[in-house]
């Protein structure tokens, strides 16, 4: 692992074919010397499934996201939109470095919060409201249809219910963050963080066998190796609309044209024709 290059260096020196749709999330890891687990924040380019940047930080604060987005800027990543959970520290950091880039909030994460707040799993009171609201969030709905749907929900459930009113006001206030993907819809922009959640599951499986790291440096080194391993492992089970990735690895999909795999990785791969 000591002989491996830094993942950010690989991105800066060898890659430039990213889609600009960056799914961002973090995974907490146990490191000796810290009372609580600390976050490893990373991003996945949606169309290539590549991992251009990852940052281990003492806490999930604005400083950590400043560092993350500064690295994204350093590698000249063509950032168009960030897809993420509702993380308060992410927004000001993004605005500082990429003031015009929108945030798409993960619909799954938002509805899971509502599910718990409204006790959907144990009580019936808000069932109809909850599932009608999910229907309004359907990505195929155009703006006018969605607004009419939300208005109808208000008249059916919200005229005399403060909880429903509060939720609907919140939806309207953050409308642009909930439906930023609509502007990118034809370019395959997601409205959930599902792709990075699947990577988190894989990472969790690896971390279980480790149980913890002896130092911040050893954690950084291992996580750097994990990112490079994921970037150089060919895909085998991608389904539509990503079947074109099967047989390739994300690093070669994102690499500049006419560039060979970095020799330092000790990997020799031939590019498929037309890549």
N, C-alpha and C positions, 0 to 999 in steps of 0.2 A: 504493500500500500504506500510505503514511503517513496517508491519509485514512480508512482503515478503522477501525472500532471494535475494541476488544479482544474476542476471542472469549468470554472469561469474562463480560464485561459483557453481551453479547448473551444469554447463557444466563440470567444473573441477572435481567435486566430483562424478557425476553420469553418465557421458556420455563418450563413446569412439567409437561408431559405426557410424562414419561419412565417407562420400565418399572421402573427400579431394578435391572435386571440389567446390570452394568457390566463389559465386557470390557476389560482393561487390558494394555497392552504398550508397548514403546518402539522407537524407530528411532534408530540412531546416525548423527550428521551431523558433517561435517568443518568446523571453525571455526578460523580463524586465531588463533594465540596459545595453542592447546591441543595438547599433544604427541599425544594420541589423540583419536579421535572422541568426541563427547559425546552423551548420550541426550536425545531428545525423547520424553517420557512422555505418553501420552494415553489417553483411554478412549472406547469406543463403547457407547452404550446399545443393547442387543441388539434390542429390538423396533422401535424407531424408526430405528436405524442412525445416530443423531445423535452428534455429537462435542461434549459439553458443556464439556470442559476439556482443555487440553494444556499441558505445562510443559517448557521447555528447562532442563536443569540441567548443571552442570560434571561431575557423575558420577552413576551410578545407585546412590545411597546412601540411607540412612534419611531424611536431610534432604530430599532431592528428593521422596520419597514423602510425607513430612509436608506439604510444600508442596502437592503434588497433592491429597491428601485434604482438606486445609484449604480449598482452592478448591472441591472438591466439596461440602463442608459450607456454604461461603459462598453458593453458588448454590441451596441448599436442594434438592439432588438427593436423591430418595427412595431412597437406597442400600439394597438388600436383600441382594445377594450380589455378590462380585467374582470374575470368572473370569480366571485369569492363569496364566502359567508359574510354576515354582517359583523365585521371586525372593526371596532371604533378606531384603532390605531392605524389602520391601513389607509383610510380616506385622506387625512391631512398629509400623510407622506406621499401618496400618489399625486395629490393636487400640487404639492410643492415642486415635484420633479416633472410631472406630466399634467399640467393644469387643464388640458383640454380632453384628456382620455376619460371616457365614462366607466362607471362600475356597474356590472350586472350582478345583482344579488341572487344567490342560489335559492330557487323556489322550494326545493326539498327542505332545506334548512329552515326557511321561513315558516312553512306549513307544519313542520315538526314542533316549532316553538308554539304556534297557535294550537296544535293538537294537545299539547301539555297544558297550556293556559286555559283552554276551554274544556279540559277534561273529556275529550272526545271518546277516549277508550273506556271510560267508566260511567259517563252520564249522557243522556239523550238530548238535553236542552238545546245544544247548538249544532246538532248533527246536520240538519238541513242547511243551515247558514254556512257551515264549514265546507260542505261539498259543493254548494252553489258557488262559493267564492273560488274554490279550486277550478270550477268550470270556467269562471270568468278569466282565470289566468292562462287558459289554453293558448299556447303560442300561435295557433292558427287564427285567433281572433284579431281582426283589424281594430284600430283605435276606436272607431265609432261604435262598433258592436260591443266592445269591452266596456266602454263608458255607459252604454245603455244597460248592459247586464249589471254593472255595479249600481246604477241608479235603481233598477228593479229590486236588487238585493236590499238596498236601503229601505225602500217602501215596504217590503215584505217582512223584514226582520229588525230594522234599525230605528224606526220612528219612536219607539218607546223603550229601547234597550241601549243603555249607555255603553256597554261593552262592545256591541256591534258598531255603534257610532264611532267609538275610539279607533277600532280596527280599520273601518272604512276611511276615516280621515287620514290615518297613517298610510294607507295604500295610496291615496291621492297625493299626499305630501312627498312620498318617495316613488312616485309613479315612474319617473325616468330611470331610477335604479332597478326597479322591478322589470322593466321592459326595454332596457337599452339594447338587448339582443335583437329586437325587431328591426333595427336599422341595419343589422348585419345578417339578417336571417338567410338571405340567399347565399351568403358566404359561409354557411354552416357555423353559426355561433351558438354555443349552448346556453341554456338558462339554469343549469345545475352544475355542481362541482363533482358529478359522479365519476368522471375519469380520474381525478386525483384521489378520490376516496378509494378507488380500487388499488391505486398505487400505495396508499396508506395502509391498506390491509396487508399487502405483500410486505411492506416495511415492518409492520407490527409483528408478522410471523418471524422475520429475521431477528428483530430486537428481543423477542421472547427468549431465544437461546443465549443471548448475551447478558441479559438482566441488568446491565448497567456499564458505564464507562469509567475508567480510572481517572480521567482528566478531560478538560475541555478540548485539548489538542487531540487526544485519542478519539474522541467522539467526532470531531471535525474530519479527521483522517478517514475514519470508517465510513462516514456519511458521504464523503467525497468519492470513495471507492464504490459505494452503493450506487450513486448517481451515474458514474461512468459505466458500471456494469449494466444498469438498466438501459443506458443509451447505446450500448454495443451488443445487446442481446436481440437477435432477430425475433420479430413477431410471428406467431403461428396461428392464433385463434381470433384474429380481428374479424368482426362482422360488419355488415353495411352500417355506415357508409365508408368504412375504413379497410375493406378487403384488399385494397391496393397496397396496404402496408405489409401484408403477410410476406415473409421471406426477406424482409428488409429490417434494419434496425433504425431507431429514430435518429441517431447521429448521422448516418449516411443520407437520410432523407433531408436533414437540415443543412448538410455540408454544402459549401460553395461548389459550383460546377467545376469539373476538371481538377478537383483536389482529391488526393488519395488519403486513406486513413493515416492519422499521425503514427509515425514509426514507433514513437515512445510507448504506444499502447501494446506493441508486440502482436498486432493483428493485421493480417493481410486479407483484404476482401476486394473482390472485383465488383464494380458497380453494375447493376442490371442495365441492359440497353434502354436508352430513353430516359434514364434518371438524371 
